[in-house]
């Protein structure tokens, strides 16, 4: 366990004032009072549901040697305190310093965007590992290095956990870390102190407006990754911004970075471009054009969205000096990513796909791809998460209604909201484009999946969207075990003896 003198640690961030005995040794940095142990430095962060300042006394009683505060009302003679302008920034600064700035010892690749982060980071990691590097992966599904897998609490972990992950990667011999960088992480300073070498932009479509307020603020959160790239680094290597130039936000992000820019795309002229794209049920094929070369690519992954994901991964491989033959060989052997247009096969004569699409653009892309491979009808099962952006619900309903033949609207993770209220928000958009006989409202997700499977016939495609790889459902305060893939497989087996 690393230990750092508190006074030495204070140089890592801006300090307004301090008082008390600050000569102790820090053995742990945290903003979670439940995790405090002897020697911890407790950083009181103001959250959306609770204020960490209210837990200072509890942290001190558990052994915290000092409290980092931003609220002057918590200045006290009862414990050592450090007053800072922003405890979120201080948490990141202290975490990075406490761990010895581990990202400065890794090649750090960050991928941001509304959709495609998980697939793109997995593709990049596979390319690096296959070429002989050792890459740690941090993302929505899990955190992984080699065969060692850790569950993911957030798309991008909080600063103390993130910096410790970098240390763990280094301890296991990693020379790369590849991570999803969410807009929340950028806005909430979780990646402050991370020394990125390559930043990748996938796309920008509506999501998280409950948090950011509008698309401009959402874009500005994403832009932090590119604006800060290379402005302050402990490494001498060249920095790269890999940007989807087909997305309108790509041009804006390109103007915000001082790093070397590599563009990718399909429709516009790009440094790394896909031409003659063919999308089929079995995968996608295209001609890769970069510099003066044209090289055929044949992926097992399907959908136009995976053309873009693969182009981003190719661009990263190229700037990391990996031969294009090795890059393509790695991509072509990947059969799929958990919960990303993942097929569920249990002997049925129709197709069942589970996908994580939970944004309007993500659902549109998923259903268009499913429609392209369907020989019969397209049946869609989906809902929207509670306590999240309400404005996208009718939009997603309209998309589902426009692209599907039959829709079952159900619960996703309703959280504290009434599931029927969420369903009604979706139906407000759905009913604009679909007759009431073409959709059903079934609150219970398992029952909804069973109904859709029972409805399917030979040649149909059933898409179960929204939760993807998730193995739980959040209803109220309860976290229940639930996996769309398992529910679908069970339903298929139940109805396998019937005329499908």
C-alpha positions, 0 to 999 in steps of 0.5 A: 500500500502506497503512503504519502506524507499529507504535506507533500500531497498538498502541492497537487492542488490549489489550496485556499486555507488549512488548519489543524495537524496536517503532518500525518501520512495518507494511506488512502484517498476517498470521497466515500465516507463508507470506505474510510479507514485509518489514514484516509484523506476524506474529500467532501464532495457535494453530490446531487443526492447528498453532500459529503460535508455532512459525513465529515465527522463520521469519516474522522471517527473512522480514522480519516486524518483530515477533511478536504472541504469547499464549504466554509461552514464546515471549518472546525476546530474538531478536525484538521481541514483543507479548504479548496475552491472545488473538491471534485478537482481536488479529489482528482488531483490528490488521487493522481498524486497519491498514486504517483501519476500512473497514467504518465507511465502508460500510453493512455487512449480515451474514447468519447461520444454518445454511441460506440464507446464500448465497441471501439475500446474493445476493438482497440484493446484487441488490436494492441494485445494481438500485436504484443502490447498489454492493454488494460481496458476500462469501460461500461461492461467491465474493467479488464487486463488479460483474463483478469476482469473487474465489474464496472461501477460507472462507464468511467470510474471515480478518480480514486478508483480510476487512478488505482486501476492504472496502478493495477494495470502497471503492476500487471505489466501493462503498457497501454490503458484504453478507456471509455470517457463519458461526458459525466466523467469529463464534467465531474472531473473524474479524468482530471490528472489523466495524461491522455495520448490519444483521444477518439471521438465517435459521434454526438447525438441526444443523450444525458440532457437531464444532466447537461441541460442542452446539446451545446453543454453536452458537446462542451463536456466532450470537448474537454478531452480534446482541448486538454490533450497535450496541453500538460503532459509528463510524457514526450510522445506525440498526441493524437485526436482521432475524429469522426469527420462525418459527424457535425460535432467533429469539425468543432472538436477538431478546432479545439485541440492542439494535438495532431488530428486524424480523421475517419469517415465514410461520407466525407473526405477523411484520412482513414475512410471506408468505401464500397460498404456492404452491410449483411446479416453476417457482417460488413465489408468495405474497402479501407482507403488511407494514404495511397492504399486501398485494402479490403476489410471483412468484419463479422460485426454488422451494421454501419455503426460498426464500420465507424467503430472499426475505422476509429480503431484502425486509426488508433492502430495506425498512429500507434505504429501497428501494421495495417495487416495486423490491425485488420487481422485482429478486427476480422476475427472478432465475432461480437461484443457482449450486448452490442447487436448480440444474437441469441441462438437457441435453435429458433428459425428467427433472429433475436438480437439484444442491443444496448441502444438506449438513445434515439440515434442508437435505437435508429441505427440498431433497428435500421440494421435489423431491418436490413437483415430481416426476411420477415417482420421486425419486432421491437421490445424496448423501454427507457430508463427512469430518472433520466432524460425524459425528452428522448422517450417520445423520440425513441417511441417514434423511431421504433414505430417508424422502423418496426412492424410490431412494438412491445413497450416495456420497462427498462430500469425505471428506478424511482419513476413509475414505469407506466409514466415512462411507458406513456411518454414513449407511447406519445411518440409511438402513436404518431406513426403506428396504429394502436393494434401494432404495439402493446404496453407490457410493464413486466420486461420478462413478460414483454420478451416472452410475448415478442418471442411467442409472436415471432415467426420464421424469418422475423427479427426480434430486437430487445433494446436498451439494456444490452450486457446488463445483468440487473434491473433497477426498480425503485431501490431494488436491484434485481437480477435480470439479463435480456439474453437469458430471458430471451433464451428461456422464452425461445426454449419455452416456445421451441415446440410450437409453430414459430 
